[in-house]
């Protein structure tokens, strides 16, 4: 289980996380929703150790990753994959080299075996024959798929998704949603998705956490959130301008 | 707070900011050295950067070195003519190129061409989360991105300086002998007479140091870029200005120590 306990993080005078608590189950897809700038990405970066909290703990299997040095954290990171908002593909490398990157970095596989795995992972995200293309030759949706292929290249236990459908047309967004669902099922992954795309969240999630004002104000299944009586959750899910969430 | 206090306050803050930044650059240098000695070295990446910093800068360095040597010969000739010492043009060009202008101008040209590109590339990687992606994949960005660039800078700037020195002296010879009719034997003989191996060697040590400065500052500014396209543009400007100033200032002190 991934456990976030009493997490505090500020940037200057802006207090982004204010004592956040959350428990994420393995083998399920948990989504974190909230307004832009509410701290969803900050939360994700704490889980993967890109940011350290001012106070609080992040436990992965009872190991407090906030106390680990870079070398120890890297061992934990090998259990993770991450799909970035803008895909974050290395634009000096081909698609094949991007997907092969973690394999070349952390495995002792032969080049022929790496090549085979790259083809398999790309096929798993619905892409064939693109190994030699450069990221600049691909559309946003294709880049997301390649990003996902790279994220699952090492068959990680946990995959983080940072706004997976942002910037995509509705059809491609739905295709990515289906891909997340299928990949989670096929590889039995623990997925953590952050998004403000309500439709996407309902499609992919087993559990949803609503982040507001630096804390999780609601946590439950999609059906439980639909039936929520929390005014913050109701306003966010309905997209209403009136309510406790103010527009700054 | 009156105007004088406000001025001192701002001055103090600027000084502190610059000292802090210098400290961070030094820290990055030590961190880079520590990753440099940990195998495996990314040989392919190092050669790729050496090609970019070195091979692809040759044209601009040849052009700069050649015309600098030519103009030195031209200016020197008119100066020395007043004392009937035209024969010293060759040695003056050679000493000027090997000791000063070769290392400094080569480094400034490489700063403009390759140092700025290092900042642009790393800055873009930072704002598009490619550097975060490296961290997430448990791959150290300093080892992957900065070590190859700094090795390329330190190795290739001296090699480019040799090219600039040679082409500069050749340019000086062309203007001195072919245009201004200085005796070719005297031109060459005076170069051998006055230029010592130490002049060339110390010039190359300086250029290796300048290569370190321009690649380190270029990488530091790119690696710490904030914001989007505007941030990348700002980082490139800062990198080129800081590298150029650092090269010129350190040149004075290195010259004072070496010669």
HADDOCK unambig.tbl for C-alpha pairs under 7 A between the chains (distance, minus, plus):
assign (segid A and resid 48 and name CA) (segid B and resid 136 and name CA) 6.82 0.50 0.50
assign (segid A and resid 74 and name CA) (segid B and resid 138 and name CA) 4.77 0.50 0.50
assign (segid A and resid 77 and name CA) (segid B and resid 136 and name CA) 6.13 0.50 0.50
assign (segid A and resid 77 and name CA) (segid B and resid 137 and name CA) 6.58 0.50 0.50
assign (segid A and resid 77 and name CA) (segid B and resid 138 and name CA) 5.91 0.50 0.50
assign (segid A and resid 78 and name CA) (segid B and resid 137 and name CA) 6.62 0.50 0.50
assign (segid A and resid 78 and name CA) (segid B and resid 138 and name CA) 6.42 0.50 0.50
assign (segid A and resid 86 and name CA) (segid B and resid 128 and name CA) 6.74 0.50 0.50
assign (segid A and resid 88 and name CA) (segid B and resid 128 and name CA) 5.90 0.50 0.50
assign (segid A and resid 88 and name CA) (segid B and resid 129 and name CA) 5.42 0.50 0.50
assign (segid A and resid 88 and name CA) (segid B and resid 130 and name CA) 4.74 0.50 0.50
assign (segid A and resid 88 and name CA) (segid B and resid 133 and name CA) 6.51 0.50 0.50
assign (segid A and resid 89 and name CA) (segid B and resid 130 and name CA) 6.47 0.50 0.50
assign (segid A and resid 90 and name CA) (segid B and resid 130 and name CA) 6.21 0.50 0.50
assign (segid A and resid 102 and name CA) (segid B and resid 137 and name CA) 6.25 0.50 0.50
